[in-house]
Amino acid sequence: RLAERGIRTLLLEGGPNLNAAFLAAGLIDEVYWTVGAHLLGTDALPMIAPISGGSPYEHAPGPGSLMSVLRHEDELFLRYRFGSGG
């Protein structure tokens, strides 16, 4: 529906369930991943929750290409591209 409105790029800052819905629909082509030295010991969900009915990538994970790395103090900011754009 967003494409019908002319939207071609969307930054998704969703939680694990929204991320899973976009992944299941094949709508994730890039991932920005921040890695920091913070330990939590909680039962929080991962970045992408389990997909109802199974992941389309369960038997053939979608490989990503590392596009950039930025270090700022003790954090790494990683950008990966998935699909044919990598």
N, C-alpha and C positions, 0 to 999 in steps of 0.2 A: 504493500500500500504506500509505503514511503517513496519507492521508486516511481510510482504513478504520479506523485507530487513533485518529481524532479530531484529528489534527494538521492545523491549517489554515494555520499560518505556520511558515516555516523560513528561517533565515538560512544561506545557502550561502556558505561561505568556501572554495570549492574552487579547484583549479587550472584551467588552460585546457581540459583534456579533460572534467572533470566539468562545468564551466560549459557547454561545448558540448553535452553530453548533455542537460542540463536545458533549454537553449534549443531543441534539436531536438524535445524532447517538449512544447514550449509551456508550460513551467513557470516562466518568469521573468517576474515582473510588476513588479519594482523592481530598480534597480541603484544601488548606492552606489559612487561613483567618487572616488578621492582623486587629486588632481593636485598634484605637488610638483616643485620644481626640482632634480631629480637626473638627471644624465646617466649612461647606462650604455653601452656599445657592445657588447652581447652578442647572442648568437643565441637569447635566451630567447623562449619562446612568448608571444603576446599574451594578453590577458585571456580571450579565447574562441578556442580552437583551431579550425582548419577542421573542418567537420562532414562526416563520411563520407557520401557520397551526395548532398552539396550541402545548403546551408542552405534552410530553408523561406522565408526572407526574402531570398533572392538577388535576385529581380526586384522585390520590393516590401518595402523595409526597414520594420521595425516602428518607427514614430515614438514617441519618448518625450516626456513632459512634465517639465520641470524643476520639482521640487517644493520644493527648498530648497538653499541655498548657505551654507556656514559657512566662514569664513576663520579659521585659527589660524596665527599667525606666517607662514611662507612656504608654507603648504599650503591648498588648497581642498578642501572635502568637499562633493561634489555628490550629490544624490539625484534620480533620474529614475524616473518611473512609466510603465509600458507597458500597453497594452490599454485597456479601457473604464474602468478606475479612475482615469484621469488627468485 
